[in-house]
Amino acid sequence: MIYLKSFKLSPHTARNPNAYPYNVFRKITGEVFVFKNITVLYGNNGSGKSTLLNLMANKLNISGAEELTNNGYNTYPTDYMMECSYSLGEMMSDGESDQIPANSQYIKSEDILYEIKKIQQEAVLKEGYLYQHSKLGYTKENLEMLKDSSKMYKEIEIRKFANEKYSNGETSMQIFDEYLAPDGLFLLDEPETSLSPTNQILLAEEINKLARFFNCQFIIATHSPFMLGTLDTKIYNLDAPLLRTDSWTELENVRYFYDFFRERKSEFE
């Protein structure tokens, strides 16, 4: 499903060559990104892929995965935001929609790390425990009695053990499983963070399935060769001097991995 069909960057430049985000997109001022069911924004650090996701999330008013963080989105000059534009899908018969789904999410790598940290904090576990009992009909008086009780202490210890027995990567996969639901537009910033190559491939395969069968659209910032090689995707190479798409085997980071293992081929044989 195509919800966001295209996104056009501001066609203007700034007098100050260091003005943000004009400086980030100076090579591709006014360029238009045209999206598929899955589109990757590839580039090394500083290429602008995360900034572009931030910009789209702001322009489309798509909420982050963790709305209670203090990070928020990057702040852009009002003029720059006004000068950017986008188009939504039009033809339902062609697998498009002119509405951004309500459950759409902008999920950053720091959001995932924050979630991992959060579930490991005892205070949060206690809060969740009390919240669950309030949903079961416990009165304020009952909840006060439950606080710091031996029953609560034992339950929190059990939950802490359950959380700590999973690695960060396993927890990340659980979080993605919760957030990536059918009928949504998802902006993912470096989702491979904390994931092993095996889990990166599993996540990419799940994204392929959601895009193909469950009316999802993904715009992903990544330079993971494992995800790039698994995703059924269109890849914008933000390291190039001009805006262009490349196959995954042409990308610098992927070639680096290829050369690294090719030079050590004899060690595997």
JOKASUL-V418707 format. One record per residue. RES is the residue in one letter. PSI is psi in degrees with one decimal (999 if undefined). Layout:
{{RES PSI} {RES PSI}}
This chain:
{{M 135.9} {I 113.2} {Y -52.7} {L 111.5} {K -39.8} {S 161.0} {F 127.4} {K 127.7} {L 159.3} {S 133.6} {P 0.0} {H 158.7} {T 169.6} {A 149.6} {R -38.3} {N 114.8} {P -13.3} {N 5.6} {A 130.4} {Y 135.8} {P 14.7} {Y -40.0} {N -31.9} {V -37.7} {F 22.5} {R -29.2} {K -19.6} {I 32.9} {T 128.6} {G 3.7} {E 156.6} {V 126.0} {F 127.7} {V 126.3} {F 148.6} {K -171.7} {N -38.5} {I 124.5} {T 134.3} {V 135.8} {L 105.2} {Y 144.8} {G 157.7} {N 177.7} {N 132.8} {G 3.1} {S -18.0} {G 3.2} {K -41.3} {S -37.8} {T -39.7} {L -41.3} {L -42.9} {N -44.9} {L -45.3} {M -40.9} {A -40.4} {N -47.9} {K -37.8} {L -4.7} {N 45.1} {I 127.2} {S 156.3} {G 165.1} {A -34.9} {E 97.7} {E -9.8} {L 1.7} {T 160.4} {N 0.4} {N -51.0} {G -176.2} {Y 159.8} {N 149.3} {T 127.6} {Y 150.8} {P 140.8} {T -42.2} {D -42.7} {Y -44.9} {M -42.6} {M -32.5} {E -17.9} {C 152.9} {S 165.8} {Y 164.4} {S 142.7} {L 171.0} {G 164.5} {E -48.7} {M 106.2} {M -34.0} {S -20.7} {D 16.0} {G 37.0} {E 164.2} {S 143.0} {D 18.7} {Q 136.1} {I 120.7} {P 147.5} {A -28.1} {N 14.2} {S 148.8} {Q 147.1} {Y 109.9} {I 114.8} {K 157.3} {S -36.0} {E -26.3} {D -43.4} {I -44.3} {L -35.8} {Y -41.9} {E -41.5} {I -45.5} {K -39.7} {K -43.6} {I -13.8} {Q -0.7} {Q 129.2} {E -37.4} {A -38.6} {V -38.3} {L -40.5} {K -43.9} {E -42.5} {G -38.0} {Y -46.5} {L -37.3} {Y -43.3} {Q -41.4} {H -30.9} {S -34.9} {K -23.0} {L -1.2} {G 7.9} {Y 136.0} {T 169.8} {K -37.9} {E -42.8} {N -41.8} {L -38.5} {E -38.6} {M -31.3} {L -30.8} {K 132.1} {D 16.5} {S 161.9} {S -33.0} {K -45.1} {M -41.6} {Y -45.7} {K -41.7} {E -41.3} {I -38.9} {E -39.5} {I -43.6} {R -38.1} {K -42.2} {F -40.8} {A -39.6} {N -42.9} {E -17.8} {K -12.3} {Y 140.8} {S 169.0} {N -39.2} {G -42.7} {E -40.4} {T -40.2} {S -44.1} {M -38.3} {Q -39.8} {I -44.6} {F -38.7} {D -32.6} {E -41.3} {Y -34.4} {L 90.6} {A 161.7} {P 158.7} {D 57.5} {G 156.1} {L 123.9} {F 124.1} {L 115.9} {L 123.5} {D 107.5} {E 60.9} {P -12.6} {E -9.4} {T 129.7} {S -2.7} {L 138.4} {S 163.1} {P -39.7} {T -46.7} {N -28.9} {Q -42.5} {I -41.5} {L -41.8} {L -43.0} {A -39.8} {E -37.6} {E -39.4} {I -43.3} {N -44.1} {K -44.5} {L -38.0} {A -36.1} {R -40.2} {F -15.3} {F 27.4} {N 42.4} {C 151.3} {Q 139.5} {F 135.5} {I 117.4} {I 129.9} {A 117.7} {T 155.8} {H 21.9} {S 120.4} {P -27.4} {F -39.4} {M -40.3} {L -37.4} {G -12.8} {T -34.9} {L 139.8} {D 85.7} {T 160.8} {K 132.0} {I 118.9} {Y 124.8} {N 100.4} {L -3.4} {D -14.5} {A 153.9} {P -25.9} {L 158.0} {L 125.0} {R 164.1} {T 148.5} {D 159.5} {S 157.6} {W -29.5} {T -12.0} {E -8.6} {L 144.0} {E -47.8} {N -37.7} {V -43.1} {R -34.7} {Y -45.4} {F -43.9} {Y -48.2} {D -38.2} {F -48.2} {F -31.1} {R -39.8} {E -21.2} {R 19.4} {K -40.0} {S -26.0} {E -16.5} {F -6.1} {E 999}}
